[in-house]
Amino acid sequence: MSFRTFFLSLSASFGLAWLAIVIVPYFKMRALEPIAVEDGDGTNAVYIPKRAGRIADGAEVYAANGCYQCHSQLIRPTYAGNDMFRPDWGGIAGDEDRGDTRRETNAFDFEREKFAPIGVARLGTDLSNLGRRVEAVYAKGGDAEKWLYAHLYNPRWRPGRRESTCPSFRFLFQVVEVKGNPSEEALDFPVKEGMEIIPKREAKALVSYLLSLKKDQSVPDSLNFTPPTAAAPVAP
Amino acid sequence: MSSEVSQNLEQDAVLRASIDRSLRHPVMFFLTSGAAWLAVSIILGMISSAKVHSPDFLDSWGWLTYGRTQAAHINALIYGWGFQAAFGVIIWLLSRLSRQECRAAGLILAAGHVWNLSIFVGILGILAGFGTGMPWMEFPAFCWPVMLLSYFAIMVWSLVQFKVRPEGHVYISQWYLMAAMIWFPWVFITANVLLHVIPGNPVMAAGINAWYKSSLLFLFFTPVALGTAFYLVPKVSGRPIHSYSLAQLGFWSLAVIMPWAGMQKLTGAPIPYFLPYLGATATILFFIPALTAAVSILRTAIADPEIASHSPTLRFTMAGIVGLVVMAVAAVFLNIPGKTLELSQFSMSGYGFEILALYGFFSFVMFGAIYFIVPRITRREWLSRRLIKWHFFLSTYGVSLIALVAIFGGLQQGIGQEAFDQPWSEASQRAFPYAVLITFIWFFIMLSNIFFFMHLTVMWLRLGRRSTHPTLLVSDHHGSPHGEDGDIDNAGSMTASAH
């Protein structure tokens, strides 16, 4: 076999797969058609979740600190796993404001991010709905941001979380002297008199990003795979 | 007639020695700096794996947080050790196989320094918090064009040598190695350009990243290790390959099946539905190229059990091929859609499988090659058979435990993850013992490689034995394993009797 034949057969066998599973799907999915949704007040809007400003910075902090090594962001459909049935993972089953919001991950969930942090392993929980979970369950009635700051500072501090293996992100916080009024963002951890622990810029960005991870928006009908329930109100 | 034969043998020996001489600096550079990166990776691996079960360990510094050390660990293992070991072995093997001296040793050496520099900057970048967050592509984005250019500067000479070689049969090792040399830049450019330069849908980008990881394993490390094994085993055992057509079948099945693998890691993600299933199917079918190659290599090696157990090269290579068989079994066992795929998708079996492939299969074959190549280019023999034995046994223990983590640990953890009516801590508790085991694994591998690093340093300093008798792993004490006393030939591998 000459080198030429060898190279051509190699290119053919590899190139076919390369085109079929990499190039064509990538460019087909490059610009998803925007989906129109009916807003509450009857106006038309486009279904694209928000990702801008500090949330985008927070996604970079999430990536740089390797959160994806232990946390996934993927709610698989029921044919591929049981993620939908985990309480509060894919949405909240009995959300007081919005009813059952559970759904699987859709192609728009990571829109305007550079790379979807699907995750390598689940040594920790799935974070697809973390923002809503903190607001509605963990920090119910309290301050969700403060809850997350405390959790990042020491994940094993709260009772019931002593077994957590999440690393502490103390290096995203700084201890500063209190000047005038104490900071509203100061953490409730013991610290020397006259000092306070406040989040650095990275911690603020990260928490904004984490709170943006929500699965509670209304989804356009074309993306909504939840079977209609009998109790659902019928449009007049 | 017989004088003609002996003259030919002598010419051959001179040619081999001059090839070895022309390549001694770049090959030794790649092997020693690769070993140094292996040390870095092992230390980072121990730190990061300890953090999984003891999260308070070294937790006050940002640059040592788990997410960064784990990424630095795997990238050092792949690009620092894996690629450099592959470079050293490929340029040497392809020079030998196309019977050409290397005329670009200086340039290869310079490009090798550039490669090392970009890995160094990349690892520092990850630890300093500039990682990209794409698994196996965490180096800051400015690293990849430099790596690509130095890759071409290192590899292109082997293709030139092949082009101008004397006419003749193209051996199966050359197929494997050249295929790997062509596949890697194709995969590397595709993944980096699509993910860094042409932003697209982020979920599909994650799919391409999964394909990139799988392609490095199956289309670079696997063919490099197989090409090397197909050279070493017949060479050391002095026998032709057991079934050459089986070997060819192995090669073409690898080329046809493996480019489709990888996206099963995104099962259930919003990408076209057929992609994960194709990926799972192709990964399961990995057993075809793996077992065909393994059968023909192992049948060749065990034809003479005595040589197989005495030669360090053969022992490491055969252990690597056994690692390949285990890897093929794991590939089938962990990727059955609807059965085990959903259990293994987000469990530690992913990491276990990667380490099984990178260390249990690829690195073992590379160690075999290093034990073969280094005496030839330094013209010194390995100093101690005990150091080699300890390297072998401790590494083997480490790798057997890796297989355990990859297969059982992953499934155990996956079962816990899928049990949605139990609290999440149930899943964590199932993973805990295996997380402790991973720390032990890296500890074993570190111990084993301390022997290897010492030995390689001694060889690098040209302090090996000056002898024509290779260091063999014979355990009886009748006489010296190094041959008769005083039987020393300073010409080393230059003589016809050493090959």
Contacts between the chains, C-beta under 8 A, distances in Angstrom:
chain1	res1	chain2	res2	distance
A	1	B	170	6.8
A	3	B	162	7.1
A	3	B	163	7.4
A	3	B	170	7.9
A	6	B	170	7.8
A	6	B	175	6.9
A	6	B	178	7.6
A	7	B	182	7.2
A	9	B	252	7.9
A	9	B	255	7.5
A	10	B	179	5.7
A	10	B	182	6.2
A	10	B	183	7.8
A	10	B	255	6.0
A	13	B	252	7.7
A	13	B	255	4.7
A	13	B	256	4.7
A	13	B	259	7.0
A	14	B	183	6.3
A	14	B	186	6.7
A	14	B	219	7.7
A	14	B	255	6.9
A	14	B	259	4.8
A	16	B	259	7.8
A	17	B	259	3.5
A	17	B	260	4.7
A	18	B	186	7.3
A	18	B	190	6.8
A	18	B	259	6.4
A	21	B	211	6.8
A	21	B	260	6.3
A	21	B	263	6.6
A	21	B	275	5.7
A	21	B	278	6.3
A	21	B	279	7.8
A	22	B	190	6.2
A	22	B	194	7.6
A	22	B	208	5.9
A	22	B	211	6.2
A	23	B	190	7.8
A	25	B	204	5.9
A	25	B	207	7.4
A	25	B	271	6.7
A	25	B	272	5.5
A	25	B	275	6.5
A	26	B	194	5.8
A	26	B	200	5.3
A	26	B	201	7.5
A	26	B	204	5.2
A	26	B	205	7.7
A	26	B	208	6.4
A	27	B	200	7.1
A	29	B	200	6.4
A	29	B	201	4.0
A	29	B	203	7.6
A	29	B	204	4.5
A	29	B	271	7.2
A	29	B	272	8.0
A	30	B	198	7.9
A	30	B	200	4.1
A	30	B	201	6.1
A	30	B	204	7.9
A	32	B	201	6.5
A	60	B	133	7.7
A	62	B	133	7.0
A	63	B	131	6.5
A	63	B	132	6.4
A	63	B	133	2.3
A	63	B	134	7.9
A	64	B	68	7.6
A	64	B	129	4.6
A	64	B	130	6.3
A	64	B	131	4.9
A	64	B	133	6.6
A	65	B	62	7.8
A	65	B	65	5.9
A	65	B	67	4.7
A	65	B	68	6.5
A	65	B	129	6.8
A	66	B	65	7.2
A	66	B	66	6.6
A	66	B	67	1.8
A	66	B	68	5.5
A	66	B	70	6.1
A	66	B	71	5.3
A	66	B	131	6.8
A	66	B	133	7.5
A	67	B	67	5.9
A	68	B	67	7.6
A	68	B	133	6.1
A	68	B	135	7.4
A	69	B	66	6.6
A	69	B	67	5.0
A	69	B	70	5.1
A	69	B	71	7.1
A	70	B	66	7.4
A	70	B	67	7.6
A	72	B	346	5.3
A	74	B	266	7.8
A	74	B	268	6.5
A	74	B	269	5.6
A	75	B	268	8.0
A	76	B	267	6.8
A	76	B	268	2.9
A	76	B	269	7.6
A	76	B	342	7.3
A	77	B	268	5.5
A	79	B	268	7.6
A	79	B	338	7.4
A	80	B	267	4.8
A	80	B	268	3.3
A	80	B	337	8.0
A	80	B	341	7.9
A	80	B	342	5.7
A	80	B	345	8.0
A	81	B	267	7.8
A	81	B	268	6.0
A	81	B	342	4.4
A	81	B	345	7.1
A	81	B	418	6.5
A	82	B	342	7.9
A	82	B	418	4.8
A	82	B	419	7.9
A	82	B	420	4.5
A	83	B	268	7.8
A	83	B	420	7.9
A	85	B	420	4.0
A	85	B	421	7.8
A	86	B	420	4.9
A	86	B	424	7.7
A	104	B	268	7.4
A	105	B	268	7.8
A	105	B	269	6.5
A	105	B	270	6.0
A	106	B	270	5.2
A	107	B	201	6.6
A	107	B	203	5.9
A	107	B	270	3.9
A	107	B	271	7.7
A	109	B	203	7.9
A	109	B	270	7.6
A	110	B	201	7.9
A	110	B	202	4.0
A	110	B	203	5.8
A	111	B	202	7.4
A	113	B	202	4.7
A	114	B	199	6.1
A	114	B	202	6.4
A	114	B	205	7.4
A	115	B	132	7.4
A	115	B	133	6.2
A	115	B	134	5.5
A	115	B	195	6.7
A	115	B	202	5.4
A	115	B	205	5.1
A	115	B	206	6.3
A	115	B	209	7.4
A	116	B	202	4.0
A	116	B	203	4.6
A	116	B	205	6.6
A	116	B	206	4.4
A	116	B	269	7.8
A	117	B	133	6.2
A	117	B	206	7.7
A	118	B	203	7.4
A	118	B	206	4.6
A	118	B	265	7.8
A	118	B	266	6.3
A	118	B	269	6.1
A	119	B	346	6.5
A	120	B	135	5.6
A	120	B	346	7.7
A	120	B	350	6.4
A	120	B	351	7.5
A	121	B	346	5.5
A	121	B	347	6.3
A	121	B	348	5.9
A	121	B	350	6.3
A	121	B	351	6.8
A	122	B	346	4.0
A	122	B	347	7.1
A	122	B	417	5.7
A	122	B	427	7.3
A	123	B	52	6.5
A	123	B	348	7.8
A	123	B	428	7.2
A	123	B	431	6.5
A	123	B	435	7.9
A	125	B	424	5.6
A	155	B	55	7.6
A	156	B	55	7.5
A	163	B	425	5.7
A	163	B	428	6.7
A	163	B	429	8.0
A	164	B	55	7.4
A	165	B	52	6.3
A	165	B	53	6.8
A	165	B	55	4.8
A	165	B	428	6.6
A	165	B	435	8.0
A	166	B	55	6.4
A	167	B	51	6.2
A	167	B	55	5.1
A	167	B	59	5.5
A	167	B	65	5.4
A	167	B	66	4.9
A	167	B	67	7.8
A	168	B	55	7.3
A	168	B	56	7.4
A	168	B	59	5.0
A	169	B	62	8.0
A	169	B	65	7.1
A	170	B	59	7.2
A	170	B	60	6.3
A	171	B	60	7.1
A	171	B	61	6.5
A	171	B	62	3.5
A	171	B	65	7.3
A	172	B	62	7.4
